[in-house]
Amino acid sequence: MRIITKTFLIFSILLLFPAALFAQEEAPVPGGVGALPIPFVNLTVREPESNQETALSIQLLLFLTVISLAPSIAILMTSFLRISIVLDFVKRALSLQQVPPATVLMGIALFLTLFIMFPTFTEIYQEAFVPFADGTIETGELYDKAIAPIRYFMYKQLAGDSGNITLFMNMAGLEKPATFADVPTYVLIPAFVLHELTVAFRIGIYIYVPFIIIDMVTASVLMSMGMIMLPPVMISMPFKLILFVLVDGWTLLVRQIVLSFS
């Protein structure tokens, strides 16, 4: 709840900042009486005066790069990847083209990701952001404390399948890790991505099987009746929807997705 409140306050400040900027007291400036002052932004390029300025510029560039890659990072390092692929499999298995729209499926995947990752995000907020805001830890410690819960989440999903970690450790020429802490983050992330793709496709196969059976039965019936020109999908889709609704498919699907991350 505190995270939501602070997020709301930040967005409120960002939204009200332009209004507060132009709501300053009127000051006489050339060009009109009582005109509002226009802020001056000086964007110049000059040689750095010291190595510290060069390092600061590089850090700023890296920071902007991380911000631009934030959506990809959120997709690949959380549960969003598996959920989005499974939901797309469900849509294709039901032979649905436009319903539900892709934006709806992505919204479902987003909120399920927030539900699953909420304990991890809470730990990051309490262990990393709060001490950093209070000034008790530095930037380096902030990164270490923030990445630790994410690393633990990824490693917990890989606990029963360490083959991907071994693969990337061998390709990187690194020695076999003795503990989880010895696995570098740049090795853990691609191993986690490959594992999530494998699990998502495995779940998709299980989802496809019953609906493929319905398609096969429908096609056989149509061929036996001599209705070769009629697409089987047009006949099988209502039966697949009826089956999906009768078994309460969305509830079962969401439940199994969430339990797969336990």
N, C-alpha and C positions, 0 to 999 in steps of 0.2 A: 504493500500500500504506500510505503514511503517512497519507493521508486517511482510509482505512478504520479504521486504528488509532486516530486521534484521535477519529473519530466514535464508535467503540466506547467509548472512555474517557469521552466526554461523556455518552453514554447511561447508562453504568455509574454515574457520579456522580449523575445525575438520579434513577436508580432507588434508589440507596443513601442519598440525602440524607434522606428521611423516617426511615429506620431510624437513621441517625446522629443525627438530631435528638432522637428519643425514647430513644436509648441513652445519654443524658447521666447524670452521677452523680445519684443521688437526693438531693433536698433537701427538708427539711421545710417544708411549706406549710400554711396553714390549710385545714382540711377533711379532714385525714388524715395519718397518719405515713408518711413515705417515699413520698408520692405524687409522680408525675412533674410537673414544672412545665409549665404550658400557656402557649405563647407568646402574647403580647398584640399584636394588630394594630390600629393606630389609623387608621381611615379617616375623615378629617374633610375638610370643605370650608370653605375660608377665602379671603379676598381675597389675591391675590398681593402680596408686599411690594416687588417690583421687576419691571422688564421682563425680567430674566434668568429669573425664575421663570415668567413667562408664556410666554416662548420655549421653556423646557424642557418645559412642559406641552404646548405645540403639537407639539414634536418627538416627545414620547412618544405623542401621539395619532396622528401620522403613522406612527410606527414600528409601532404596533399595527394600523393600517390596512394597511400593507404586508404584515405577517405574515398577516393574514386573507386577503389577495389572493395570497399566495405560490403556491398551487396553480394559479391562473389564469395567473400570470406564468410559471410553469414550463411550462405547456402551450403558451402562445402565443409564447414566445421561444426554444423549443428545437425539436428534431425530433419531439417527441411528437405534435404536431398532424397532420403528414402521415402518420405511421405508424399512428395510431389510425384515421384515416379510411380508409386503404387496407385495413387488416385488417377493418374493418366492411364494406367493399365485397366482400371475399373471402367473408365469411360470407353475405352476401345473394346473391352470384352462385351459390354452391353450394346455395342454397335451404335453408339450415340455420336452424332456429329457436332451439334451445336449446344446440346443441353447435357450437363450444366456448362456454362461458358468457362473458358480457360481462366479468366480473372476470378471466378468463383472458386474454382479448384485451388488456385494459388492462395486465395484468401483463407480457405479452409486449412491448407498446409501451413500457412503463416501462423494462424492462431493455435493449431495443434503443436507447432514448434514452440511457441511461447509457453504453452501448458507444460510440455515435456521439459523444456530447458529452464523453467522458472526457478527451480532450486539452484541450478548452476549460476544463473544471472544474479540471484540473491546473494550467493556466496561471493561472487565477484564484487558486487556493490559493497557488501559489509567488510570484506577483507582487503579490498584494493582501493575502491573509490573513496570510502569514508576516511580511512587513514591518510590518503593523499590530500583530500580536501582539508583535513585538520592540520596538515603539515608535518605529520609524524614519519612519513616515508618519502623517499625521493622518487624520481621518474623511473630509474632502473628497478627499484623494488616494486613500483606500481605495475610494470610490465610482468615481472615474475609472479606477483600475486594474482594478476588478472588472467594470465595464461594458464596457471596451474589448474583451476577447475575445468577449463575447456580441455586441457590435455587429459585430465582424469576421465572426463566424459567419453572422449574418443577412445582412450585405452580400455575403458570398461566394455565398450562395444566390441573391441578386438580381443577380449580376454580369452574367448574360446577358439580364436582363429588368428594365430600369430604368424601365419605363412606370409602375409603381405609385408609385415614388418621385417621378417627375415629377407624377403626379396629385395626391398629397398636398402637394407643394411648391406647386403652383399654387393648390390650395384654401386653403392657409394664407397665401397671398400672399407667399411667400418667393421670393427670386431663385434662379436656376439655380445649383446648387452646383458649384464648381470642382473640389473633391476630395471624397473620402469623408468626411473630417473635418467638412466643412461641412454634412452632413446631420444635422439634429437627431434625437435618439433618439425623440422623440414622433412624428416622421414615419417613421422607419425601422421601428418596430414594426408599425403598421398596414399598411405596404407589404409587410412580410415575411409577415404573416398572410394577406393577399389572395393573395400569390404561392404560399404553401403550400397554400391551398385550391384554387387553380387546378391546381397540379401533382398534388395528391392526386386530384382528380376526373379528371384526364387519365389517371392510372394506373388508376383505377377503370374507366374506359371500356375500356381495353385488356384488363383482367381480365374484364370482362363479355362481350366479343364471343364468345369460343369457347363459353362456356356458354349464351349465347343461341342459338347455332347448334344446340346439342344440344337445347334446349327446342323450337325450331322443327321439327327433324327428328322428335322424339318426338310432338309434336302432330299433324304431318302423317300419321305412321304410324297413330296412334290414330284419326284421322278417316277414313282410308282403310279401316280395319278396322271402322268403325261403332261404335267404343267412345267415343262422345261424352261420356257421363256420367262417365267415368274421368278424374280430374285429371291432366294431363300431368306435373305436378311430381312426383307419386308415382313415376312411371316414369323420369323423366329424372334425378332426384337420385342414384340409385345409379350411373348411367353417368357423371355428372359427378364423383362421388367417386372412381370407378375411374380416370378420366382424370387427376384431380388427384394421386392417389397414384402412378400409373405414371410421370408426368413429374417426380416428386419436387417437388411444388408448393411445399411450405413452404420447402425449401432455395432454390429459384429465386426465390421471392418475397422472402425475407429478404435474399438476395444483391443483388437489384436495388434493394431499398429502401436498403440501406447504400451501394451504389454511386451512388445518385441524390444523395447528399449529398457526394460527393467533389468 
